[in-house]
């Protein structure tokens, strides 16, 4: 567990496993977003095949009366009778009220709006039954002229006349009340030519319907189910993007768990610090492959976290350092064996680069003592060997067994070269 407490080493290991983290995160994104998209897209196709509701009625959740109202301010209208000046304003306002169900006006409104009002009226009665505002027997009552006329209202307050009409649909209510107001104004104009008035305001208000005697209204529907919300492609895309975010977070958490378990349980050498052995020179770390800009930046970060300043992109740079150090330790023409079992290709490149340096020393590739005793018997004559170990490949136990085998044959391990 000791490695876990070195945060620098753990972050360095995370960077080494960056590809694994990205793959797991992508699997999380694709999996989570894919499942989310599949369900949402199926719902989108289902809603796409359903008939579209184009009126406000289809989306009404309760039998709410939508009142559209116009307020008329009848200005003082003076008339001289004999020697007296009289204000006809209140009289004119009262005349509006008397015209509320005028036969001619109602007939014209009936011809223009009754059929559409009947559609909304039947829907209103259905909703009132669903929400318990009327008794069951009232549900099947037919919508008639009387119901249509009850939807109009004219009230007066001094010189102010409020003209209203309600239905389930806001736009329909506004259209009817404006036409109704124009007809009333024209009718009043016939009785009081050139009377003066202003339109004080226009407003929309909502109210619940009256409750029939014996009914028990509720704001929770007793029958049927709520109409499903219309699914759009925009909603599918937005929810899928959210799914990507959730998938990314879940994938990263899972990746961290996997990498942490690898860090704690791996039997391989996964850190540069694990290459250091007492009394043995560590010559540095050689990168086996070339890297791009991002790869080089990642390598620099890992080296900085591990405190490693001897990293090499080319074998020649490493070979120059090794030969310079060995010439100080060894005198004369001696043979130094280079041992590495995990990646013979990188070992051969290192041996070639070492022999390419101007030196009296000779370097030969030898087989690992864990595989054959021939190599160690040859090294026994000179007594010097350099180990090449690969981070993420070499087992911790293998390097210990190699050191033990060389020690038994009297062969001195004079250096370790790391590769990655």
Secondary structure, DSSP 8 states (H G I E B T S, - for coil): -GGGG-HHHHHHHHHHTHHHHHHHHHHHHHHHHHHHHHHHHHHHHHHHHS----SGGGG--S-EEEEEEEEEEE---EEEETTEEEE-HHHHHHHHHHTTT-HHHHHHHHHHHHHHHHHHHHHHHHHHHHTTSS-GGGTT----HHHHHHTEEEEEETTEEEEEEEES-HHHHHHHHHHHHHHHHHHHHHHSTT--EEEEEEEEEEEE----TT----SS--SS--------HHHHHHHHHHHHHHHHHHHHHHHHHHHHHHHHH--B--SGGGG--TTSEEEEEE-SS---HHHHHHHHHHHHHHT---EESSHHHHHHHHHHHHHHH--SS-EEEEE-SS-HHHHHHHHHHHHTSSSS-EEEEE--TTT-SHHHHHHHHH-EEEEEEETTTSBHHHHHHHHHHHHHTT-EEEEEEEE-
